[in-house]
Amino acid sequence: MDESVSELAAAIGARVKQERQGRGWTLDQLAESAGVSRRMLVNVEQGASNPSVGTLLRLSDALGVGLPALVEAPRLNPVKLTRNGEGAALWSSDDGGRALLVAGTEPPDVVELWDWTLAPGDLHASEGHTSGTKELLQVQAGALTVTVENQAGEEQQYTLEAGDALSFPGDVAHSYANHGAEAARFTLAVFEPGVGAVHAENGHKAEVHGG
């Protein structure tokens, strides 16, 4: 990992550990609730691993805090300015694609704002997020293919070009792909309602949220 990625991994690990210990949970309890291995959780907390977006979302949902809370320190000021290039890089590809989480709100209704770039040939697939999640995206440059699973379990594909926008349920399997010859850049907003509500009721596992 380069220095910036290593620093982010260490910050995420410290926050996961803080949230886990604040709830009085053991490693095994959080691992089971999040549906990840104990080894993976130990690596995350030690900052020794660069976890996938899916793993981070599983952990944030299990803790009931939302993904933005894991990648930035708690703040008293309700206003947060993120300068160009300062977003948390939570996904990257060998060809230069990346996903930056640039803004987010706190629970219970969490909104994530992402700046995505997919290099030619890049594909990012996601499992379904928690029930009720919605996604909205707009392509800024290039062309993007979005595949969304419908209620019948069938895949539907949508090809978008610069300026096109798409909204769809985020609680089903979906993917973003760049089949073009130039980079595709898009802005993505993810709305996840009621984060932490399940934990407030029974202190146990929320549904799994994908990336």
C-alpha positions in Angstrom: 0.0 0.0 0.0 1.2 3.5 -0.7 1.4 6.1 2.1 -2.1 7.6 1.6 -3.8 4.2 1.3 -1.9 3.0 4.4 -3.0 6.1 6.4 -6.6 5.6 5.3 -6.5 1.9 6.2 -5.0 2.7 9.7 -7.7 5.4 10.3 -10.5 3.0 9.3 -9.1 0.2 11.4 -8.9 2.5 14.5 -12.5 3.6 13.9 -13.8 0.1 13.5 -12.1 -1.0 16.7 -13.4 2.1 18.6 -17.0 1.4 17.5 -16.7 -2.3 18.3 -15.2 -1.8 21.7 -17.7 1.0 22.4 -20.5 -1.6 22.0 -18.7 -4.2 24.2 -18.4 -6.6 21.3 -15.7 -9.2 20.8 -14.0 -9.7 17.5 -16.0 -12.8 16.9 -19.3 -11.0 17.6 -18.6 -8.3 15.1 -17.2 -10.8 12.5 -20.4 -12.9 12.8 -22.7 -9.9 12.6 -21.0 -8.5 9.6 -20.5 -11.8 7.8 -16.7 -11.5 7.5 -14.0 -13.7 8.7 -12.3 -13.0 12.1 -8.9 -12.9 10.3 -10.2 -10.2 7.9 -11.6 -8.2 10.8 -8.3 -8.4 12.7 -6.4 -7.2 9.6 -8.8 -4.3 9.2 -8.5 -3.2 12.8 -4.7 -3.4 12.6 -4.7 -1.4 9.4 -2.8 -4.2 7.7 -5.4 -4.7 4.9 -7.0 -2.5 2.3 -10.6 -3.8 2.6 -13.0 -3.9 -0.3 -15.9 -1.5 -0.4 -18.2 -4.5 0.2 -16.3 -5.4 3.4 -16.4 -1.9 4.7 -20.2 -1.7 4.0 -20.8 -4.9 5.9 -18.9 -3.6 8.9 -20.5 -0.2 8.9 -24.0 -1.8 8.7 -23.2 -4.3 11.4 -22.0 -1.4 13.6 -25.0 0.6 12.6 -23.0 3.7 11.8 -23.0 4.0 8.0 -19.9 4.0 5.8 -19.0 7.7 6.0 -18.5 7.4 9.8 -15.8 4.8 9.2 -13.7 6.9 6.9 -13.7 10.2 8.6 -13.2 11.3 12.2 -16.2 12.4 14.3 -16.7 16.2 14.1 -18.6 18.8 16.1 -18.9 21.3 13.2 -21.9 20.2 11.0 -20.2 21.7 7.9 -17.4 19.7 6.3 -15.5 20.9 3.3 -13.8 18.3 1.0 -11.4 19.8 -1.5 -10.8 18.3 -4.9 -8.8 15.1 -4.5 -9.3 14.8 -0.7 -12.1 12.2 -0.8 -11.4 8.8 0.7 -10.2 6.4 -2.1 -12.1 3.2 -1.2 -11.6 1.3 -4.5 -9.1 1.3 -7.3 -8.2 -0.7 -10.3 -4.9 -1.7 -11.9 -5.8 0.4 -14.9 -6.4 3.7 -12.9 -10.0 3.5 -12.0 -11.0 4.7 -8.6 -13.9 5.5 -6.3 -13.7 8.4 -3.9 -16.2 8.8 -1.1 -16.4 12.6 -1.0 -19.2 13.4 1.4 -21.7 11.6 3.7 -24.3 12.1 6.3 -24.7 10.5 9.7 -27.3 7.8 10.7 -30.1 7.1 10.7 -30.7 8.1 7.1 -27.3 7.9 5.5 -26.5 9.6 2.1 -23.1 8.9 0.5 -21.7 11.0 -2.4 -19.1 9.3 -4.6 -16.8 10.4 -7.4 -16.2 7.4 -9.6 -13.8 6.9 -12.5 -13.7 3.6 -14.5 -10.8 2.9 -16.8 -11.6 1.2 -20.1 -12.4 -2.5 -19.3 -13.1 -1.8 -15.6 -16.0 -3.5 -13.9 -17.3 -3.1 -10.3 -20.0 -5.5 -9.2 -22.0 -5.1 -6.0 -24.3 -7.3 -3.9 -27.6 -5.7 -2.8 -27.4 -3.0 -0.1 -29.8 -2.9 2.8 -33.5 -2.9 2.1 -34.8 0.4 0.9 -31.5 1.7 -0.4 -31.6 3.9 -3.5 -28.9 4.9 -5.9 -28.7 7.8 -8.3 -25.9 8.5 -10.7 -25.0 10.9 -13.5 -22.3 10.3 -16.1 -19.8 13.2 -16.4 -17.6 11.9 -19.1 -17.3 8.8 -21.3 -19.9 6.0 -21.4 -21.1 3.7 -18.6 -23.1 0.5 -18.6 -25.1 -0.2 -15.5 -26.6 -3.6 -14.9 -29.4 -4.0 -12.3 -31.2 -7.1 -11.2 -35.0 -6.8 -11.4 -37.6 -8.4 -9.1 -37.6 -11.6 -11.2 -33.9 -12.0 -10.8 -33.2 -11.0 -14.4 -30.4 -8.6 -15.3 -31.3 -5.4 -17.1 -28.6 -3.2 -18.7 -28.6 0.5 -19.2 -26.0 2.3 -21.3 -25.4 5.9 -20.3 -23.4 8.7 -22.0 -22.2 12.0 -20.7 -25.1 14.0 -19.1 -27.3 10.9 -18.8 -28.7 10.0 -15.3 -30.1 6.8 -13.8 -31.9 6.1 -10.5 -32.4 2.5 -9.4 -33.0 0.3 -6.3 -29.7 -0.4 -4.5 -31.0 -3.3 -2.6 -30.5 -5.7 -5.5 -27.3 -6.9 -7.2 -25.9 -4.3 -9.6 -22.7 -3.4 -11.4 -21.0 -0.5 -13.2 -18.8 -1.2 -16.3 -16.9 0.7 -18.8 -16.9 -1.0 -22.2 -15.6 2.1 -24.1 -12.2 3.2 -25.2 -11.9 6.2 -22.8 -12.3 6.6 -19.1 -15.9 6.9 -17.7 -16.5 9.3 -14.8 -19.7 9.5 -12.9 -21.2 11.0 -9.7 -23.0 8.5 -7.5 -25.3 9.2 -4.6 -26.4 6.3 -2.3 -29.3 6.7 0.1 -29.6 4.1 2.9 -32.5 4.7 5.3 -32.7 3.6 8.9 -29.1 2.7 9.5 -28.7 1.4 13.0 -32.5 0.9 13.5 -32.2 -2.9 13.7 -29.5 -2.6 16.3 -31.5 -0.1 18.3 -34.3 -2.7 18.5 -32.4 -5.9 19.2 -28.6 -5.1 19.3 -27.9 -7.7 16.7 -27.3 -8.0 13.0 -28.6 -5.6 10.3 -29.1 -6.7 6.7 -25.9 -6.8 4.6 -25.2 -3.7 2.5 -23.0 -4.0 -0.6 -20.7 -1.5 -2.3 
